[in-house]
Amino acid sequence: MAIKVGAILMGPELEDRDHPAVRALKQVQKSIREAGGEARPPEEYSLDLVYHVPGSMLVPDFSGVRTGTLSRKKQYLQVQMAVPVDFADSGFKPAFFELLRDGIRAGAELLRKRKLPFDEAACLVMVDAAEQGAGGAPEDQV
């Protein structure tokens, strides 16, 4: 049930560690690591979840979530998640976690169609635990 979380930052203002989006992203990444999100059983595929964060230079050329590279050799699937331009209005951290769940669901669906092993339920439970650890609450407990 391994997931790794990364980001493509599309503006120089996002290089500032104090930017609200960057701080929220770092908290999400840290809480996923602390919840054990990067541990992967050898027989299972992992997800490489990448946020595309809009900035002053560029915005994502897609909306929502899309799957990317599938490597059978390295047993991973990349999932790209477009952060909407008005994302800040909903609060970065809760919105990042919700987008993460959407990415996991999309990745799990593709892996299921290809009959490749991935534990979607365990991943979503781990994300809920990570969100609680980061000071948030899963949507079903609000």
C-alpha positions as CSV (number, residue, x, y, z in Angstrom):
1,M,0.0,0.0,0.0
2,A,2.9,2.4,-0.6
3,I,2.3,5.9,-1.8
4,K,4.7,8.6,-2.4
5,V,3.6,12.2,-2.6
6,G,5.4,14.8,-4.7
7,A,4.6,18.1,-6.5
8,I,5.4,20.2,-9.5
9,L,5.3,23.8,-8.5
10,M,4.4,26.1,-11.4
11,G,5.7,29.5,-10.2
12,P,8.7,31.0,-8.4
13,E,6.5,32.3,-5.6
14,L,6.0,28.6,-4.6
15,E,9.7,28.2,-3.9
16,D,9.1,30.2,-0.7
17,R,8.8,27.7,2.2
18,D,6.4,30.1,3.9
19,H,3.9,30.1,1.1
20,P,0.6,28.6,2.5
21,A,0.4,25.9,-0.3
22,V,4.0,24.8,0.3
23,R,3.6,24.6,4.0
24,A,0.4,22.5,3.6
25,L,2.0,20.3,1.1
26,K,5.0,19.6,3.4
27,Q,2.6,18.8,6.2
28,V,0.8,16.3,4.0
29,Q,4.0,14.7,2.9
30,K,5.3,14.4,6.4
31,S,2.1,13.0,7.8
32,I,2.0,10.3,5.0
33,R,5.5,9.3,5.8
34,E,4.8,9.1,9.5
35,A,1.6,7.0,8.9
36,G,3.8,4.5,7.1
37,G,2.6,5.4,3.6
38,E,6.0,4.7,2.0
39,A,6.3,1.1,3.2
40,R,5.4,-1.4,0.4
41,P,5.0,-5.1,0.4
42,P,7.2,-6.5,-2.4
43,E,4.2,-8.2,-4.1
44,E,2.1,-5.0,-4.3
45,Y,2.2,-1.9,-6.6
46,S,2.8,1.6,-5.3
47,L,1.4,4.9,-6.3
48,D,3.5,8.0,-7.1
49,L,1.0,10.8,-6.5
50,V,2.1,14.1,-7.9
51,Y,0.3,17.4,-7.3
52,H,0.5,20.0,-10.1
53,V,0.3,23.2,-8.2
54,P,-0.6,26.3,-10.3
55,G,1.6,29.4,-10.0
56,S,2.3,32.7,-11.6
57,M,4.1,31.1,-14.5
58,L,2.0,28.1,-15.4
59,V,-1.2,26.3,-14.5
60,P,-1.9,22.6,-15.1
61,D,-3.1,21.8,-18.6
62,F,-5.7,19.3,-17.2
63,S,-8.2,19.3,-14.4
64,G,-8.9,16.7,-11.8
65,V,-6.8,13.5,-11.7
66,R,-5.2,11.5,-14.4
67,T,-3.0,8.4,-14.5
68,G,0.5,8.6,-15.9
69,T,3.3,6.2,-16.3
70,L,2.8,2.5,-15.3
71,S,6.0,0.6,-14.7
72,R,5.5,-3.1,-14.4
73,K,9.3,-3.5,-13.8
74,K,9.4,-1.1,-10.9
75,Q,5.8,-1.9,-9.8
76,Y,4.5,1.6,-9.6
77,L,1.9,3.9,-11.2
78,Q,2.2,7.6,-11.4
79,V,-1.0,9.6,-10.8
80,Q,-1.1,13.3,-11.5
81,M,-3.5,15.6,-9.6
82,A,-4.2,19.1,-10.9
83,V,-4.6,21.6,-8.1
84,P,-7.4,24.1,-9.1
85,V,-6.4,27.8,-9.3
86,D,-8.9,28.7,-6.6
87,F,-7.7,26.0,-4.2
88,A,-6.7,28.4,-1.5
89,D,-10.3,29.3,-0.9
90,S,-11.1,25.9,0.5
91,G,-8.0,25.7,2.8
92,F,-4.9,24.0,1.4
93,K,-4.4,21.1,3.8
94,P,-7.9,19.6,3.7
95,A,-8.1,20.1,0.0
96,F,-4.7,18.4,-0.6
97,F,-5.9,15.4,1.4
98,E,-9.2,15.1,-0.6
99,L,-7.3,15.4,-3.9
100,L,-4.9,12.7,-2.6
101,R,-7.9,10.4,-2.0
102,D,-9.1,11.1,-5.5
103,G,-5.7,10.2,-6.8
104,I,-5.6,6.9,-4.9
105,R,-9.1,5.9,-6.2
106,A,-8.1,6.7,-9.8
107,G,-4.8,4.7,-9.5
108,A,-6.5,1.8,-7.8
109,E,-9.1,1.7,-10.5
110,L,-6.5,1.4,-13.3
111,L,-4.5,-1.2,-11.3
112,R,-7.7,-3.2,-10.7
113,K,-8.5,-3.1,-14.4
114,R,-5.0,-4.4,-15.2
115,K,-5.4,-7.1,-12.5
116,L,-2.3,-5.7,-10.6
117,P,-2.1,-6.0,-6.8
118,F,-2.9,-2.8,-4.8
119,D,-4.8,-2.4,-1.5
120,E,-6.9,0.7,-2.0
121,A,-8.9,0.3,1.3
122,A,-5.7,0.1,3.3
123,C,-4.3,3.2,1.5
124,L,-7.4,5.2,2.2
125,V,-7.4,4.2,5.9
126,M,-3.7,5.3,6.1
127,V,-4.6,8.7,4.5
128,D,-7.3,9.2,7.1
129,A,-4.8,8.4,9.8
130,A,-2.3,10.8,8.2
131,E,-4.9,13.6,8.0
132,Q,-5.8,13.1,11.7
133,G,-2.1,13.2,12.6
134,A,-1.7,16.4,10.6
135,G,-4.4,18.1,12.6
136,G,-7.3,17.5,10.3
137,A,-10.3,15.1,10.3
138,P,-11.4,12.7,7.6
139,E,-14.6,13.9,5.8
140,D,-16.7,11.2,7.3
141,Q,-15.9,12.2,10.8
142,V,-16.7,15.9,10.5
